[in-house]
Amino acid sequence: MSPRLRIPNRIPHEILADGPKVVEFEETAAEFLEAKYAIATNSGTMALFLVFRVLEQAGKNIIMPAFTWRSTAEAAIMAGAKPVFADIDRDDLCLDYKKVRELADIEAEIICVNDCFGCPADYKNLNNFGLTVVSDSASAFGAFYNRRVIGARGIHCFSLSPTKNLTANEGGLITCNDESVANKLRVLRRWAGRMTEFNAACALEGLKYLPETLAKKAEIARGYYRFARKIPYWQVQWGIYGAGHVGGRASTWKDTIVVLPSKQERDGLRRHLEAAGIETRVYFTPAQRFLKEGQYYAGDLTVTEDIFLRSLCLPCWVGVDQEYVIQVMQEFCKLSKNPPRRAKKSLQLHG
């Protein structure tokens, strides 16, 4: 007679979440990002929510951009705070410190910045307001600001979702250098946002190849830039974001965004690419469009609305057939009577 299989009445949660793989990932990520503490979570949204809760933002205003994934604002609302939207800078698409200054009459303790498309925000100026800066660095794992990796200073929240350069299949990460904050985040995480062992194992494997991934993404962005600078009117009116460096900032090239002269032209290019079987995305729909009246306050968002209406995210995943995408864009240019030409000189890259 074969022995009966003994099944425990309770499986320790550490087998599935918050186990040795999660600890290993946190330690490895902290070393990579030059941070004292790294706290893994089940999503980037949850990472932001936990930070806002630990910093006791319920009932308070949080200044942030509207040109970002809606989770930034929703995490604040989940934590009981009110998003206050400021406009973005046209050069890097990150929060414009001059527009934050215009909100001086708004009482707030926190500025939540967004490292848009993997390009670090203007931390030098944004840190001059005397407010705590929390970074939505969802797309910036591996980015640099003034030769320091993003995550080394301040509080940063990363996303490890399937679309990111470093993915855990699903997950998030918080880095900070304050032991008290880190301890509070770990306690709250146990009730609201644990990472599973499977997700941690995925992230650890991805970290091995992240430098190679970032190098490939950079070359893809530069490939689009080399093409765009051959188009007569694109040279001045198109911006390629994520293709290089801006003021000591190195992007992760998570997305490559093109900004066309008009919404009509943007939509025309998108339809032309779609007809050729090429998917594109419009990033980002301004966050206030998803919220109800009274849930937020918005300053002047002129640049946010303008970039939203004219921008398009081109296919930029590792392994994309970029030659085919560019060929189809060349066809669109000929139909638009703006054929490609040889550029006379190189233009500055933007990231």
C-alpha positions in Angstrom: 0.0 0.0 0.0 1.5 3.3 -1.1 1.9 6.0 1.6 -0.6 8.8 1.6 0.5 12.2 0.3 0.7 14.7 3.2 -0.6 18.1 2.2 0.1 21.0 4.7 -2.9 22.8 6.0 -1.2 26.1 5.2 1.4 27.0 2.6 3.7 29.8 3.9 3.2 32.9 1.8 7.0 33.2 1.4 6.9 30.3 -1.1 4.8 32.4 -3.4 5.6 36.0 -2.5 8.2 38.0 -0.4 10.5 35.0 -0.6 14.2 34.6 -1.3 13.9 35.5 -5.0 12.2 38.8 -4.1 15.0 39.6 -1.5 17.6 38.7 -4.1 16.0 41.0 -6.7 15.7 43.8 -4.2 19.4 43.5 -3.3 20.5 43.2 -6.9 18.4 46.2 -8.0 19.5 48.4 -5.1 23.1 47.7 -6.1 22.4 48.4 -9.8 20.6 51.6 -9.0 23.0 52.7 -6.3 20.3 53.0 -3.7 20.4 52.0 -0.1 17.0 50.4 -0.1 14.8 48.8 -2.8 11.3 47.6 -2.1 9.7 45.3 -4.7 5.9 45.6 -5.3 3.3 44.0 -7.6 3.1 47.0 -9.9 4.4 50.5 -10.6 1.0 52.0 -9.7 1.1 50.2 -6.3 4.6 51.6 -5.8 3.4 55.1 -6.2 0.3 54.5 -4.0 2.5 53.0 -1.2 4.8 56.1 -1.3 1.9 58.5 -1.2 0.4 56.6 1.8 3.6 56.4 3.7 4.2 60.1 3.1 0.7 60.8 4.5 -0.7 62.6 1.5 -4.4 61.9 2.2 -6.3 65.1 1.9 -3.4 67.0 0.4 -2.4 68.3 -3.1 0.3 66.6 -5.2 1.8 68.6 -8.1 2.4 66.4 -11.2 2.3 66.4 -15.0 -0.9 65.3 -16.8 1.2 64.0 -19.7 1.9 60.6 -18.2 0.2 57.3 -17.8 -3.0 57.8 -15.9 -1.8 55.6 -13.0 0.3 58.5 -11.7 -2.9 60.5 -10.9 -4.9 57.5 -10.0 -2.4 56.4 -7.4 -2.6 59.8 -5.8 -6.4 59.6 -5.7 -6.3 56.1 -4.3 -4.1 57.5 -1.5 -6.7 60.2 -0.8 -4.7 63.0 -2.4 -5.7 65.5 -5.1 -3.6 65.7 -8.3 -2.6 69.3 -9.3 -1.5 69.2 -13.0 1.3 71.4 -14.3 2.4 71.7 -17.9 5.4 70.0 -19.5 8.5 71.3 -21.2 8.4 71.1 -25.0 12.0 69.9 -25.2 11.9 66.9 -22.9 8.2 66.3 -22.3 8.8 66.2 -18.6 7.4 68.5 -15.9 8.3 72.2 -16.6 9.6 73.8 -13.5 8.5 77.2 -14.7 4.9 76.0 -14.8 5.3 74.5 -11.3 6.4 78.0 -10.2 3.1 79.3 -11.5 1.3 77.1 -9.0 3.0 78.7 -6.0 -0.4 79.6 -4.5 -1.3 75.9 -4.4 -0.5 74.4 -1.0 1.4 71.1 -1.5 4.2 69.1 0.1 5.1 66.9 -2.9 6.0 67.2 -6.5 5.6 64.0 -8.4 7.8 64.2 -11.5 7.7 61.8 -14.5 10.8 60.6 -16.3 8.8 60.7 -19.6 9.5 57.9 -22.0 12.7 57.1 -20.0 14.2 60.6 -20.2 15.0 62.0 -16.7 13.2 65.1 -15.6 14.9 68.4 -14.8 15.8 67.5 -11.2 18.1 70.4 -10.7 15.3 73.0 -11.0 12.5 70.8 -9.7 14.4 70.3 -6.4 14.6 74.0 -5.8 11.0 74.4 -4.6 11.7 73.0 -1.1 9.1 70.3 -1.6 9.7 66.5 -1.5 10.2 65.1 -5.0 8.8 61.7 -5.7 9.7 60.3 -9.1 7.4 58.3 -11.3 10.4 56.6 -13.0 8.2 53.9 -14.5 10.2 53.9 -17.8 13.5 55.0 -16.5 15.2 51.9 -15.1 18.8 52.4 -16.4 18.5 56.1 -17.1 21.2 58.6 -15.9 21.0 62.2 -14.7 24.3 64.0 -14.3 26.2 60.7 -14.4 24.2 59.2 -11.6 21.8 56.4 -12.3 18.1 57.3 -11.7 17.2 55.7 -8.4 20.4 56.7 -6.5 18.9 59.8 -5.0 15.5 60.6 -3.6 12.4 58.4 -3.9 11.8 56.6 -7.3 9.0 54.3 -8.4 9.7 52.0 -11.3 7.3 49.9 -13.3 8.3 46.3 -14.4 5.2 45.7 -16.6 5.4 43.8 -19.9 6.1 46.9 -22.0 9.1 48.1 -20.0 12.8 47.5 -20.9 13.1 45.6 -17.7 10.0 43.5 -17.1 9.0 41.2 -14.2 6.0 40.1 -16.3 4.3 42.4 -13.9 5.7 44.3 -10.9 7.2 47.5 -9.6 10.0 48.8 -7.4 10.7 51.6 -5.0 14.1 53.0 -4.2 15.0 55.3 -1.4 17.8 56.1 1.0 15.7 56.8 4.1 15.6 53.7 6.5 12.4 54.9 8.2 10.6 55.3 4.9 11.8 51.9 3.6 10.6 50.2 6.8 7.2 51.7 6.6 6.9 50.8 2.9 7.8 47.2 3.7 5.1 47.0 6.4 2.4 48.5 4.2 3.5 46.4 1.2 2.6 43.2 3.1 -1.0 44.2 3.1 -1.3 45.9 -0.3 1.4 45.0 -2.8 3.7 42.0 -2.5 5.7 40.8 -5.5 5.6 37.1 -6.2 8.6 34.9 -6.4 7.9 34.2 -10.1 7.9 37.9 -11.0 11.1 38.4 -9.1 12.8 35.6 -11.0 11.7 37.2 -14.3 13.2 40.5 -13.2 16.5 39.0 -12.1 16.9 37.3 -15.5 16.0 40.5 -17.3 18.6 42.4 -15.3 21.4 40.3 -16.9 20.5 41.5 -20.3 19.4 45.1 -19.5 22.6 46.9 -20.8 22.3 45.0 -24.1 18.5 45.9 -24.3 19.2 49.6 -23.6 21.9 49.6 -26.3 19.5 48.1 -28.9 16.8 50.5 -27.9 19.2 53.4 -28.4 20.1 52.3 -31.9 16.4 51.9 -32.8 15.7 55.5 -31.7 18.7 56.8 -33.6 17.6 54.9 -36.7 14.3 56.8 -36.6 16.2 60.0 -36.0 18.5 59.4 -39.0 15.4 59.0 -41.2 13.4 61.9 -39.8 16.2 64.4 -40.3 16.1 63.7 -44.1 12.6 65.0 -44.4 12.6 68.8 -45.2 9.9 70.0 -42.9 10.4 67.3 -40.3 13.9 68.7 -39.5 12.4 71.7 -37.8 8.9 70.6 -36.8 9.4 67.0 -35.8 11.0 66.1 -32.5 12.4 62.6 -31.9 12.2 62.0 -28.1 14.2 59.2 -26.6 17.1 59.4 -29.2 19.9 60.7 -27.1 20.9 63.1 -24.3 19.4 66.4 -23.0 21.5 68.5 -20.6 23.4 65.6 -19.0 20.4 63.3 -19.1 20.6 59.8 -20.7 17.3 58.2 -21.7 16.4 54.5 -21.6 14.7 54.9 -25.0 11.7 53.1 -23.7 9.5 54.8 -26.3 10.5 56.7 -29.5 8.0 59.5 -30.0 7.6 61.7 -33.1 5.8 65.0 -33.1 4.3 66.0 -36.4 3.3 69.5 -37.6 -0.5 68.8 -37.1 -3.0 66.3 -35.8 -4.2 65.7 -39.3 -0.7 64.7 -40.4 -0.2 62.6 -37.3 -3.4 60.7 -38.0 -2.6 60.3 -41.6 0.8 58.7 -40.8 -0.9 56.4 -38.3 -3.5 55.3 -40.8 -0.8 54.7 -43.4 1.3 52.6 -41.1 -1.8 50.7 -39.8 -2.7 49.8 -43.5 0.8 48.2 -43.8 0.2 46.1 -40.7 2.3 48.4 -38.4 0.8 49.2 -35.0 1.5 52.6 -33.4 0.3 54.2 -30.1 -0.7 57.7 -29.0 1.1 58.4 -25.7 -0.1 60.0 -23.5 -3.8 61.0 -23.3 -3.7 63.8 -20.7 -4.7 62.4 -17.3 -7.4 64.9 -16.6 -9.4 63.5 -19.4 -10.0 60.3 -17.3 -10.9 62.1 -14.1 -14.1 63.6 -12.9 -14.6 67.3 -12.2 -13.4 68.1 -8.7 -10.9 65.2 -8.5 -8.1 67.4 -9.8 -6.9 70.9 -10.3 -5.2 71.9 -13.6 -3.0 74.8 -14.4 -2.2 75.9 -18.0 -1.7 72.7 -20.0 -1.1 74.2 -23.5 2.0 72.2 -24.3 0.5 69.0 -22.9 -2.6 69.2 -25.1 -0.5 70.2 -28.2 2.0 67.4 -27.8 -0.9 64.9 -27.2 -2.6 65.9 -30.5 0.5 65.8 -32.6 2.6 62.9 -31.3 2.9 59.3 -32.2 4.8 56.4 -30.7 6.6 54.4 -33.3 7.3 50.6 -33.0 10.6 50.4 -31.0 10.7 47.0 -29.3 13.9 45.0 -29.5 13.7 43.0 -32.7 11.4 45.3 -34.6 11.8 45.3 -38.4 12.7 49.0 -38.4 13.8 48.9 -42.1 10.2 48.0 -43.1 8.7 50.7 -40.8 11.0 53.3 -42.3 10.2 52.1 -45.9 6.4 52.6 -45.2 7.1 56.0 -43.7 9.0 56.9 -46.9 6.0 56.0 -48.9 3.9 58.3 -46.7 6.3 61.1 -47.3 6.1 60.7 -51.1 2.3 60.7 -50.9 2.5 63.9 -48.8 4.9 65.5 -51.5 7.7 65.7 -48.9 10.1 63.0 -50.2 13.2 62.2 -48.1 16.4 63.9 -49.0 20.0 63.8 -47.8 20.5 65.9 -44.7 23.2 68.5 -45.0 24.1 68.4 -41.4 23.3 66.4 -38.2 20.8 67.8 -35.8 21.0 67.6 -32.0 19.4 64.5 -30.6 16.7 64.7 -27.9 16.0 62.2 -25.2 
